[in-house]
Amino acid sequence: MEWKMVWKDVTIGFTIAGIVAALIPDSFFQTLFINSNLGKTDYSFLEILEHVFIGPIAAFLTFIGSMGNIPLAALLFGKGVSFAGVMAFIFSDLVVFPVLRINAKYYGWKMALYILFLLLSSLIFTSIFLHYSFDFLGILPDPSQVSIQDESYFQINYTFFLNITFLIGSVYLIWLGYQKYKDMHYMKEMAPKSKNMETILKYIAILSYIWLLGGLAVQFFII
């Protein structure tokens, strides 16, 4: 049920993160997040406040939830966004558009927007508190250590074997679920959504897969 509900959002989110990492220049982030710069860690309170407001907006526009926001969060931190701004972006997985849609389906738009306001206020306060707490303790992470584009993503190591193990386990659980509940209502989506919106997201997700396959073809057969 979870996979059926979020596969489109996660696919689009990871694709957007990859496009941003590859095509958006550093100057864009330095303009969006005021006075951000590579390796900078000393920010004024007003700069941090702006970062924690822009972080959730960026998360909302990219509409990636908790399974897709970490790659882009690491990218933002590597581009010089403050720790508070990055934490606000990560915490924003509960104020992204897919979650807002689900809440609106269950509770109506008025209550969904009220929940959005409460969560947004909480994450802004928490992000600022974490930033200054880490700074006081002298444990703010070093952004110069983040380099997404230079990472070697595929290696035969313990992570590879863990992925294979959990993949086998997931396939077994899917098979078990369909065998046990295929004639029951449990396999339906947890929160059915607008057919038009789901159709649009579906085609965007398909375009994302085409984009990713095209990138692999260019990487391995052209360059």
Buried (B, 14 or more C-beta within 10 A) or exposed (E): EEEEBBBBBBBBBBBBBBEBBEEEEEEEBBEBBEBBBEEBBEBEEEBBBBBBBBBBBBBBEBBBBBBBBBBBBBBBBBBBBBBBBBBBBBBBBBBBBBBBBBBBBEEEEEEBBEBBEEBBEEBBEBBBEBBBEBBEEEEBEEBEEBEBEEEEEEEEEEEEEEEEEEEEEEEEEEEEEEEEEEEEEEEEEEBEBEEEEBEEBEEBBEEBEEEBEEBEEEEEEEE
